[in-house]
Amino acid sequence: MMNRLSLDGNWELAYFPEGSIKPENIVKSDGEILTWIEAKVPGNCQLDLVRRGELPDPFVGLNTKMFRGQEFYEWWYRKKFFLGEEWRGKRLEILFEGIDTFATVWLNRKLVGEAKNMFIPHSFNITKHVKFNEKNTLLVRIRSADLSVRGKDLDGTYDVMHSYERLWARKAAHSFGWDICPRLVTTGLWRSVSIIPHKTPEIMDFFFKVIHADQKHARIVISVTLDLPRSDPGELYLEVYGHCDDSQFSSRRKVLTSFVEVYVDVVNPKLWWPRDLGSPNLYDVTLKLVKEGEILDEKHAHLGIRTVRLLQERQPDGGVSFIFVINGEKVFAKGSNWVPADAFHGRDIKRIPKILELFSDLNCNMIRVWGGGVYESDEFYNFCDREGIMVWQDFMYACAIYPQVDEFLDIARQEAEVIVRRLRNHPCIVLWCGDNEVDQLYAALGFNPSRNKISRVVLRDVCNRLDPTRPYWPSSPHTPSKPTEPNYPKEGDSHIWHHGTYFKASEYSEDKSRFISEIGHLAAPHVDSIKQFISEGKVWPKDKDEWNHHFGTHVDLQFLPQRLQRMEDSIRKYFGKVPDRLEDYVLASQIVQAEALKFWIERARQRKFECGGILWWNVMDCWPQFSDAVVDYYFRKKLAYDYIKRVQRPLLISLSEQVADELPIIVINDTLNNVTVEFEVEAYSLKGKMPYKKRGRAEIPKNEKKCVGSVKIAELDSNANPPYLFILRLSFDDKEFENHYLYGCIPFRLEDYKIFLDRIQKLK
């Protein structure tokens, strides 16, 4: 089979207010009546204008407001290419992996197709319209998203962001303005474009269904869809071969119809495990379509043999568990939410690998792909497959009550079918989730979320039909027995947001959530980063217009001042005052965020399997801002990064909150091996090391937690007043892990914390 022809790279771009030039006149002239500029694909139209100096850097100051006018433009792409004689005689398809969003495509003045969805690829048959050995002209018209959905039925809908045009536009919700994103209603060919040759017969699609898997045996059903000739194809066979190190399987099946199922048994399989529990083993699999010894088509893929279920059992306190079980073993999920890699998705491909390395470095074993962004690239899921990082996959619906009419439900169904088929072979995906916070919005408005046909009927049916191997969850957060209380802590998953509240207040320290799928804390980025995106002269004293703008760009501007105020409220609660120097202001905000995330992760792990996991918000910014992220847009890390890295290790030593005059010492073991550890606790006052040391040795059963002793406050030097810094060490297998715990009552003095910080930053 010939390789595809990539059309990525340099294109031409033209733009003007929508409707000011008739499309038919442009097509008839092959676009010669337009004035063209250079464009990049994959890319975004607005960025092409930034490169030419026609628009300013949108990430500086208030510049995003200058991009509002382009929302009502139409944009034309043009590409000229040649195909040689070797392409003749094949069915040719042009594949757009991502079009943002409402587009019409012509080739050599012939209409070949339309697109209305940013989230899914679009392919069009161009066989009849291609010229060989001469120039071909491809034209793509992309219309205004706002104008394309005007007049659509919005009865019964609601949008938290007050950007109602987004409810019918199947494009990234964040682009209309969010607390983590600017309002930049992007346009463009944001993923690759290529021409693909096809020859019948061909393997069109396949699905690896793991029916059973344990250490001794696995049974897999491989469902294959074929494109066969309309006449008798003769003696066709489908051959399957897979191997992972010394483990292998094979099968051969005669082809009788265009749909073939091959059953494969694997003895002593190498199972795919999430990180900490084992190796993320992947089988190299080859599917061949063979006739009389000749290979007519061949496809390659990777298979992770594993089972997944969501354990929801009644608990002694009357609650219900929420625990992921992989290959029969419970997994405590610790990780983060994935937000867009960039506000301009045409730049995703360059940023994603570096961002994913951060998740791996932070010892995350789960990523939740948030429903306000996009379905990520194959490279994203391939990385998670290889690294053993589980993926909680939202469908792209967020913070709105979407249309419930048949037209929209059909759009939702078609999109879900494409996405599930595209992603279902990735072992990393362990959950399909209907949306982000839509149940919560229904409940807030006094409605029953069960009325939502998208999550309760359409998406559930698609997942059950196309991928019965994974659990489906209607919304996040969601409570099955109490749908009108989606954040009910003793069942389902919870989003915990109390910006401005002390992170050890009862809302956090007494929370009983069974699974925390969102929780976060605001902090300022590095001083150098602030100086990159806040205009000169407005950094300090802070210009509230620009600072508020970089906390998020909702349409409802009344929301914005709250986030700056909430961040400062947190600083004031922890340190008694807000510093008046920029450097101290940034440091204070980052200390509070770091201690907060550390405390929340530790507490969730100390409640292991009463709580099934914690996915904090979030690793990375998609634009320069003040936010919950622990790494800013320029890849500068906040203080929380190293704190989180230490407390997400598979073996953790930590202090629990005070009980009477004692601080329990808790060791958590997230591996499937029993371990014997040695531990040590030292204490420091502001004057230096205190004459206190506690040592011990303990056996920690596999995949469990254990209290191994306690620190008695009364045993500390009575002449040294709090705050105290405890340094905790855990030794295992010639490795040493360290952690810290700050004891005392708020407010602390920033100057005092700085003394401790020097020691904290040296921890292993």
C-alpha positions, 0 to 999 in steps of 0.5 A: 500500500502506498503511503499517504501524501502529507499536505502539511506545511505552507498554505495560502490564506485569505480572509474578509467579513463573511458574505462580502464576496460570493463563494462561487466567484472565488471557486470559479477563479480558483481563488485568483480574485483573492489576496493571499498571505502565507499560512501554516497547517496545522495551524490557526488563522489568527496566528498567521495574522500575528506572524505578519504583524497584522494582529498583536501577541494575544497573550500580552496585556488585554490584546485578546480583546482585539481578536473579537472582530475576526470572529465574524470573518470567513477564512479561505485556505488554498493548497496546490499539489501534484499527484503522479501516475502511480496514484491513478487507479486507486480510490483517493481520499482527502483526510482533514484530521481537524477543521475548526469548524464550519467548512466547505471543501472544493478540489479543482472547482468541484465540491467534495464535502462539508464539515461542521465539527472541530472534534472529529476527522473528516474524509472526502472521496476525491477520486473523480476530481483529481488530476494526475501529472498536473496541478491540483487546486484545493480550496477550503472555506471556513465560516464564522462559528457565531454566524453559522449557528445563529437562529438555532433553537436555544429553548431550554438551554443554559450556558454558565459562560453566557456564550450561547453560540457555543452550545450548537457549535461543536468546537472547543468550549474554552475558546469562548472564554473560561477561567482557564482560557482566554476568549479566542474563537479560533479558526483553521486547519488545526490538525494534519491534512493528507491524501490517502490511497485505498485499494480494495480489499482493505482492512478498514477498522478493528477492535481488540475486546479483552473478554477475560484476563488474568496471569494465566490466561487471556481471551481476546476477540478481535472484530475487524471490518473489511472493505470487500469488492462487490464481486466474489473476492475468492479465498481470502484469509485474515491472519493475526499475529501478536507478540510481547517479548516471549509471549505471542499469539496467532490466528487465521480465519477465512473471510466470508463477510465484510465483518470478521471476528477472530478469537484469540487465547493467550497463555501466561499473558503479559498484562498491561498495568498502570504505573506503580502496579506493574509494567504497561506491557503492549503487544505488537499486533499485525493484521494481514489480509491474505489471498493465495499467499499474497498480502493484500493489506496489512495493519499494525497496532498495539494491544494492552491486555487488561480488564477494567471495572469501576467498583461501587460497593456499599460501605460501612458508613452507608456510602458507596465506593468508587475504585478503579479495578485493573486486572482484578487489583484495586488502583488508587488513582493519583493524577491531574486534569488535562486542560487544552495544551494551548489556547490555539490548538494548532500549536498542540502538537509541539507542546503535548510531548513536553507536557506529558513528560511533566505528568510522568515526572509527577508520578501521575497514574491517571489523567482526566481529559476535561470536557471543555477542551478537545479529544486529544491526538493519537500521540497523547494516548500512545504516550499514556499507553506506554507509560501506564497512565490511565485516562478518564475520558470526558466527552466534550460537553461542559458547564451548559445545558445543551439542546435536547432536540433531535437534530443536536442529538444526532450530531452528538451520536455521530461524534461519539461513534467516531470518537469511541471507534477511534480511541477504544483500542487504547488500554490507557482509557479506563472510563468514558464520562459523558460531560463536565459539570452538566449534572451540577448545572441541571441541579443548580437550576432546580432540574433533574439531570436525568432529563439530559438525553445526551448523557443518559441516552445517546452517549451511554448507548454509543459506549455500550454498543461500540465499547462494552469493555469499559465503564460509562459515567454520565457526568462529573461530578455525578451521584447515581442514587442522588442525581440532584446532589451531584457532589454528594460526598459519600457516592460517586465523584466530587469536584471540591472548589472553595477558592479563598478558604483555608485549605485545612478548613472543614470543607477540606479536612472533613470531606468524605468524598469517595473520589475527588475528580477536581480540586485546585488552588490558585497561585501566581506564576514566576515573576519572569512569566508575569513580566512576559504577559503583563504590559510594562508598567502594569506589573507592580503595583498590579494593574487590576484590569490586566491582572483580572483579565489573566485570571480568565476571560469569561464574557460575564466580567463580574466573575473575574475580580473574584479570582484575584480576590480569592487568591489574596484571601488565601494568602491573607489567611495563611500569612496574615497579610498580603505582601507588598513586594512582587517577589514576596507576593508570588512566593506567598501565593505559591507556598499556599498552593503547594501546601494545599495540594500536598495536604489534599493529596496526602489526606486522600491517600491516607483515606486509601480506598475509602477514597478511590483517588484524587485528580487535582487541577491542574498541571499546565496552563494553556495561556499565560495566567494566574491559575491553579496550574503548577507549571505556567505556559512558559514551562516555569514550575511553581513551588507546588511541582516538587511538593506534589512529586514527592507525595505522589510516589508509590511509597509515601510517608506522611503525618496525619492531622493531630489527634489529641497531642499526637500526629499519626505517622502513615505509610502508604504502599501503592505497589503490588509487593509487600515491603519492609521499610525503615522510617525516621522523623526529625523536628526543626524549630526556627532556631534549627534542629531540635533534639528529637528523632523517631525511628522505626521499621515496619512491614507494609502490605501490598496496596495498603496503608498503615499507621506505623507510630506517631509523633507526640507533641509533648515530647518536643522541646518545650522551650521551642515554640511552634511552628515546627518543621518535621522532616520524614524519611522512608528507606526501602531497597537502598532508596530514600524518600523524604517528605515534610510536615509544617506544624503550627497555627495560622497565620504563619509569618512569611519570613519564618516559612522562608527559613524552613523553605531552604530545608524543604527544597533540599528534600530528596 
